[in-house]
Structure formats: structure tokens, C-alpha cells
Amino acid sequence: MTKTTLLVLSTFFGFTQLAVGAPIGDVDKGKMIYDTRCIACHSIDDNRVGPKHRGLLGSRAGKVAGYDYSPALKKSKLVWNEKNLDQWLENPSKLIPGQKMPYTVPEAQDRADVIAYLKTLTRAP
């Protein structure tokens, strides 16, 4: 069975993990989590208490124009990808000591869902 087949079958049968143990993100659940938890500080297109999130994946951390990042995040050379975003959501201070986001997402499935949703938010043309 190929990896693609495993992913399709696991999605069809409602499983939430691949054989290697990595959760499969659900975009709709991710949007719901974003809209109920993340929206208190963040927005898709506007900086608020936290920076905007459109086009987050593939961008440099600490570089959204008009947002006042912590010195630690400004100095980081991190480029957001699924792996380090998962680490960030699990424990931001462990990934980048001195950053200022106090919120964590302890559940691996919730993190995978939020990341799946954020992946759909490409940069505006």
C-alpha cells in the first residue's frame, strides 16, 4: 500500500493519524479552532494583539509589516513550516525563548487541524 493510499483510506475511514503517528489535519476543524481560540488575538488579514496570519507558511518569523514583535522573534531566522509551526503552537517559549505569545495548543490533533487551515491562507495576489 502506498503512502497516498494510506492517507486516502485513513481519511475515508475517519482515522486521524498516519501509521507513523503524525496527525492528519482537518481544514474545517482547524478553521473552527482558529475562529474560537486564535481569533481572540489574531486575524487573517489584520494585525491585532498578534500578527495577521494570511501567508504565514513559508514566511520569515517576526517579519509581518506593522506588527511589534519581541526582540527574540525579530532575531530568529525561522521560516514557518508545518514542523516548526507545530512546535510553536505546542510551546512557543521552548521554540523561541523570549517570545511574547502566552498561549499554547497542547493537543497534537488540534495543532494539526489549525496548521491544515493556515495552509489554505495563501498570500493575497
Stockholm file with secondary structure:
# STOCKHOLM 1.0

chainA/1-125         MTKTTLLVLSTFFGFTQLAVGAPIGDVDKGKMIYDTRCIACHSIDDNRVGPKHRGLLGSRAGKVAGYDYSPALKKSKLVWNEKNLDQWLENPSKLIPGQKMPYTVPEAQDRADVIAYLKTLTRAP
#=GR chainA/1-125 SS CCHHHHHHHHHHTTCCBCTTSCBCCCHHHHHHHHHHTGGGTCCSSSCSSSCCCTTCTTSBTTCCTTCCCCHHHHHCCCBCCHHHHHHHHHCHHHHSTTCCCCCCCCCHHHHHHHHHHHHTCCCCC
#=GC SS_cons         CCHHHHHHHHHHTTCCBCTTSCBCCCHHHHHHHHHHTGGGTCCSSSCSSSCCCTTCTTSBTTCCTTCCCCHHHHHCCCBCCHHHHHHHHHCHHHHSTTCCCCCCCCCHHHHHHHHHHHHTCCCCC
//
